[in-house]
Amino acid sequence: MTFGEDTSLASVYSALSNDTRLRCLNLLLRNRDVCVCEAVAALEISQPAASKAFGALKAAGLLHARRDANWTYYSLRPVMPEALRGIVDATAAALAEQPLCDEDQQRMQSLGLRQKLAS
């Protein structure tokens, strides 16, 4: 079963079956976009773990990536099939109830990395 040419139902659920990927998705749901270095600091995980998580979410068709100099910024796909949007929305509601996701977002906000990256 597919949501379009590049997104299968199985790949979406597989991508959402990992705590690190869910935490990365949570950051993306609460922020316009996120780079790997921000996720590393906010989630307190390794760079390879963050890169792998974003890669899996992108491969499942959930994310868009854009390069800016040395960084890749990930964001939710701006346009998704309605059924896929429903899965993302349901996941967002579940993540909003998780204290760890609130802690991740608090760390993200306290980092101030956007100002540091811009200079």
Order of alpha helices (4+ residues) and beta strands (2+ residues): alpha-alpha-beta-alpha-alpha-beta-beta-alpha-alpha-alpha
